[in-house]
Amino acid sequence: PDENTNGFIYAKIFGGFEKIRSSICDLVTISRLLNATLVIPEIQQSTRSKGVSYKFKSFSYLYDEEQFIMLLKNDVNIVKSLPEYLKAARRRSEFPTFKPKNSASPNFYVKEVLPNLKKAKVVGLIVTDGGCLK
């Protein structure tokens, strides 16, 4: 991946186990497509109602974060969290957030998300339907 990325993509993922895994794969692909740095996704606790263990509260329950980053380092830039200077702005919801459908095409990301990413340097994705890419 290019060292000079277009910005950061952070995501919140809702859903059951299989939908979460599918969403993570899609997020890696989207990050590569947009030349963006992927922030390790947040797994939301709504998964408890889907039959997933109550311990399943974080990405690290599903994947070894260090291994995930290392194995994908030749494909996409991944970081564990946003840089400190961006965290406060995220808490204040200063960055654009998108809730893509699971049938969103790559064209949606290039035409809708990428311009916002280049402008704001950070975009959020809310993924609820088990994947966010066609």
For each residue, the residues with C-beta under 8 A, 3 or more apart:
1: 5 32 35 74 75 76 77
2: 5 35
3: 77
4:
5: 1 2 8 35 36 37 77
6: 34 35 36 114 117 118 121
7: 36 37 117 118 120 121 122 123
8: 5 36 37 38 39 79 82 86 121 122 123
9: 27 30 31 34 36 37 38 39 117 122 123 124 125
10: 39 41 42 82 90 122 123 124 125
11: 23 27 38 39 41 42 124 125 126 127
12: 41 42 44 124 125 126 127
13: 19 20 23 24 41 42 43 44 127
14: 44 46 47 126 127 128
15: 19 20 23 46 47 50 127 128 129 130
16: 19 20 47 50 51 52 130
17: 20 21 47 50 51 52 56
18: 21 22 130
19: 13 15 16 22 23 129 130 131
20: 13 15 16 17 23 24 43 47 62 130
21: 17 18 24 25 62
22: 18 19 25 26 130 131
23: 11 13 15 19 20 26 27 41 127 130 131 132
24: 13 20 21 27 28 41 59 62 63
25: 21 22 28 29 131
26: 22 23 29 30 127 131 132 133
27: 9 11 23 24 30 31 38 41 125 127 132
28: 24 25 31 32 38 72 75 76
29: 25 26 32 33 133
30: 9 26 27 33 34 36 109 113 125 132 133
31: 9 27 28 34 36 37 38 76 77 78
32: 1 28 29 35 75 76
33: 29 30 106 109 110
34: 6 9 30 31 109 110 113 114 117
35: 1 2 5 6 32
36: 5 6 7 8 9 30 31 77 117
37: 5 7 8 9 31 76 77 78 79
38: 8 9 11 27 28 31 41 76 77 78 79
39: 8 9 10 11 78 79 80 81 82
40: 59 65 68 78 79 80 81
41: 10 11 12 13 23 24 27 38 59 127
42: 10 11 12 13 58 59
43: 13 20 47 56 57 58 59 61 62
44: 12 13 14 47
45: 48 57
46: 14 15 49 50
47: 14 15 16 17 20 43 44 50 52 56
48: 45 52 54 56
49: 46
50: 15 16 17 46 47
51: 16 17
52: 16 17 47 48 56
53: 56 61
54: 48 57
55: 61
56: 17 43 47 48 52 53 61 62
57: 43 45 54 61
58: 42 43 61
59: 24 40 41 42 43 62 63 65
60: 63 64 65
61: 43 53 55 56 57 58
62: 20 21 24 43 56 59
63: 24 59 60 67 68
64: 60 67 68
65: 40 59 60 68 69 80
66: 69 70
67: 63 64 70 71
68: 40 63 64 65 71 72 78
69: 65 66 72 73 78 79 80
70: 66 67 73
71: 67 68
72: 28 68 69 75 76 78
73: 69 70 77 78
74: 1
75: 1 28 32 72
76: 1 28 31 32 37 38 72
77: 1 3 5 31 36 37 38 73
78: 31 37 38 39 40 68 69 72 73
79: 8 37 38 39 40 69 82 83
80: 39 40 65 69
81: 39 40 87
82: 8 10 39 79 86 87 90 122
83: 79 86 87
84: 87
85: 88
86: 8 82 83 89 90 121 122
87: 81 82 83 84 90 91
88: 85 91 92
89: 86 92 94 95 122
90: 10 82 86 87 93 94 95 122 124
91: 87 88
92: 88 89
93: 90 97
94: 89 90 120
95: 89 90 120 122 123 124
96: 116 120 123 124
97: 93 123 124 125 126
98: 112 113 116 123 124 125 126
99: 125 126 127 128
100: 104 108 109 125 127 132 133
101: 104 129 132
102: 129 130 131 132 133
103: 134
104: 100 101 108 109 132 133 134
105: 108 109 133 134
106: 33 109 110 133 134
107: 110 111
108: 100 104 105 111 112 113
109: 30 33 34 100 104 105 106 112 113 114 133
110: 33 34 106 107 113 114
111: 107 108 114 115
112: 98 108 109 115 116
113: 30 34 98 108 109 110 116 117 123 125
114: 6 34 109 110 111 117 118
115: 111 112 118 119
116: 96 98 112 113 119 120 123
117: 6 7 9 34 36 113 114 120 121 122 123
118: 6 7 114 115 121
119: 115 116
120: 7 94 95 96 116 117 123
121: 6 7 8 86 117 118
122: 7 8 9 10 82 86 89 90 95 117
123: 7 8 9 10 95 96 97 98 113 116 117 120
124: 9 10 11 12 90 95 96 97 98
125: 9 10 11 12 27 30 97 98 99 100 113 132
126: 11 12 14 97 98 99
127: 11 12 13 14 15 23 26 27 41 99 100 130 131 132
128: 14 15 99
129: 15 19 101 102 132
130: 15 16 18 19 20 22 23 102 127
131: 19 22 23 25 26 102 127
132: 23 26 27 30 100 101 102 104 125 127 129
133: 26 29 30 100 102 104 105 106 109
134: 103 104 105 106
